[in-house]
């Protein structure tokens, strides 16, 4: 179980902002939805790598240093100045805090020379409560009753749907958002090769080691697949999420021939 830890203070650079935030906890998973993550800095002023993090604190966050428990988080890459990411939905591992009453805060943090620094945050009004419920066990020989405590939880109501992520430009911007996704673990490079023709009723080809995720990969990673142009890669990113690989055929620029060629090099 996570223990409280001290973290960095809020830095007053309001150009990076969060809007329309909500969460939903289900067991060991939490779904975080954000209406928009914006970079209000000058046009072309690329942010550092950004991290979206859900924290449990003993009192609502008001800026400055704080002590709490990191419940979930993910890195989302960089955002160019005067651009934003809209309708974000992140399905993350959830680490429950110790028993007690907690106030949850969602933060966007930016990588700097000093490490990740908090740029903006949203406090959720309903406290998150973790309690201990007793379980009675009766020992047969001596008829001794012992009490053990099992951990349970109650959560506050959340709001928000799970729309697909779409990258859009802010008003007065002439170009699309340039998002360069970064992750803590580098994905292996993909060496594309022409997929053999598949006879009817044959099993679908097995994805190669290092297959590119069409739901998570950046435009550059998808465009690295042989036969996929950068324009088609951008269309694939805009059409997320995909539930099956066959839904790629609905993307403009992906025909039956291209789909057969790249199928063994992509994954959900």
GIPEWO-V235271 format. One record per backbone hydrogen bond with DSSP energy under -0.5 kcal/mol. NH is the residue of the N-H (numbers start at 1). CO is the residue of the C=O. E is the energy in kcal/mol with one decimal. If there is no record, write none. Layout:
BEGIN
nh->NH co->CO e->E
nh->NH co->CO e->E
END
This chain:
BEGIN
nh->2 co->96 e->-0.9
nh->5 co->68 e->-3.2
nh->7 co->66 e->-2.2
nh->11 co->118 e->-2.5
nh->13 co->11 e->-2.2
nh->16 co->13 e->-1.3
nh->17 co->15 e->-0.6
nh->17 co->38 e->-1.9
nh->19 co->36 e->-1.5
nh->22 co->33 e->-2.2
nh->24 co->31 e->-1.6
nh->26 co->29 e->-2.8
nh->29 co->26 e->-1.4
nh->30 co->92 e->-2.4
nh->31 co->24 e->-2.8
nh->32 co->30 e->-0.6
nh->32 co->90 e->-2.9
nh->33 co->22 e->-2.3
nh->34 co->88 e->-2.2
nh->35 co->19 e->-1.3
nh->35 co->20 e->-1.2
nh->36 co->19 e->-1.7
nh->37 co->85 e->-2.5
nh->38 co->17 e->-1.9
nh->38 co->36 e->-0.5
nh->39 co->83 e->-2.7
nh->40 co->15 e->-4.1
nh->40 co->38 e->-0.6
nh->44 co->81 e->-1.0
nh->45 co->42 e->-2.4
nh->46 co->44 e->-1.3
nh->47 co->79 e->-2.2
nh->50 co->77 e->-3.1
nh->51 co->109 e->-2.7
nh->52 co->74 e->-2.8
nh->53 co->51 e->-0.5
nh->53 co->107 e->-2.6
nh->54 co->72 e->-2.9
nh->55 co->53 e->-0.5
nh->55 co->105 e->-2.9
nh->56 co->69 e->-2.6
nh->57 co->55 e->-0.5
nh->57 co->103 e->-2.6
nh->58 co->67 e->-0.7
nh->66 co->7 e->-0.8
nh->68 co->5 e->-2.5
nh->69 co->56 e->-2.5
nh->71 co->54 e->-2.7
nh->71 co->69 e->-0.6
nh->72 co->54 e->-1.4
nh->74 co->52 e->-2.1
nh->76 co->50 e->-2.6
nh->77 co->50 e->-0.8
nh->78 co->180 e->-0.9
nh->82 co->39 e->-2.0
nh->83 co->39 e->-0.8
nh->83 co->80 e->-1.1
nh->84 co->168 e->-1.7
nh->85 co->37 e->-2.3
nh->86 co->166 e->-2.7
nh->87 co->35 e->-2.4
nh->88 co->34 e->-2.5
nh->90 co->32 e->-2.9
nh->92 co->30 e->-3.0
nh->92 co->90 e->-0.7
nh->94 co->28 e->-2.6
nh->95 co->71 e->-2.2
nh->96 co->94 e->-0.6
nh->100 co->130 e->-2.5
nh->102 co->100 e->-0.5
nh->102 co->128 e->-2.7
nh->103 co->57 e->-3.4
nh->104 co->102 e->-0.5
nh->105 co->55 e->-2.3
nh->106 co->122 e->-2.8
nh->107 co->53 e->-3.0
nh->107 co->105 e->-0.5
nh->108 co->120 e->-2.4
nh->109 co->51 e->-2.7
nh->109 co->107 e->-0.5
nh->110 co->117 e->-2.9
nh->111 co->49 e->-2.4
nh->112 co->115 e->-1.8
nh->115 co->112 e->-1.8
nh->117 co->110 e->-2.6
nh->118 co->9 e->-0.7
nh->119 co->108 e->-2.8
nh->120 co->108 e->-1.4
nh->122 co->106 e->-2.3
nh->124 co->104 e->-2.5
nh->128 co->102 e->-3.0
nh->129 co->127 e->-0.6
nh->129 co->154 e->-1.1
nh->130 co->100 e->-2.7
nh->131 co->152 e->-1.1
nh->133 co->150 e->-2.5
nh->135 co->148 e->-3.5
nh->137 co->146 e->-2.3
nh->139 co->137 e->-0.5
nh->139 co->144 e->-3.3
nh->143 co->139 e->-0.9
nh->144 co->139 e->-0.6
nh->146 co->137 e->-2.3
nh->146 co->144 e->-0.6
nh->148 co->135 e->-2.2
nh->150 co->133 e->-2.6
nh->150 co->148 e->-0.5
nh->152 co->131 e->-2.3
nh->154 co->129 e->-2.7
nh->166 co->86 e->-2.2
nh->168 co->84 e->-1.4
nh->168 co->166 e->-0.5
nh->170 co->82 e->-1.3
nh->173 co->170 e->-1.7
nh->179 co->177 e->-0.8
nh->180 co->78 e->-0.6
nh->180 co->178 e->-0.6
nh->181 co->179 e->-0.8
nh->186 co->184 e->-0.5
nh->191 co->189 e->-0.6
nh->192 co->190 e->-0.8
nh->199 co->197 e->-0.6
nh->202 co->199 e->-1.6
nh->208 co->264 e->-2.8
nh->211 co->208 e->-1.4
nh->212 co->265 e->-2.5
nh->214 co->212 e->-0.6
nh->214 co->267 e->-2.7
nh->217 co->213 e->-2.7
nh->222 co->218 e->-2.2
nh->223 co->219 e->-2.6
nh->224 co->220 e->-0.8
nh->225 co->222 e->-1.5
nh->228 co->225 e->-2.2
nh->229 co->227 e->-0.6
nh->233 co->229 e->-2.4
nh->234 co->230 e->-2.2
nh->235 co->231 e->-1.8
nh->236 co->232 e->-2.2
nh->237 co->233 e->-2.1
nh->238 co->234 e->-2.2
nh->239 co->235 e->-1.3
nh->240 co->237 e->-1.1
nh->247 co->244 e->-1.1
nh->248 co->245 e->-2.1
nh->249 co->246 e->-1.8
nh->250 co->247 e->-1.6
nh->251 co->248 e->-1.9
nh->254 co->251 e->-2.2
nh->255 co->253 e->-0.8
nh->259 co->255 e->-2.6
nh->260 co->256 e->-2.2
nh->261 co->257 e->-1.4
nh->262 co->258 e->-2.0
nh->263 co->259 e->-1.6
nh->265 co->262 e->-2.2
nh->266 co->263 e->-1.0
nh->267 co->212 e->-2.5
END
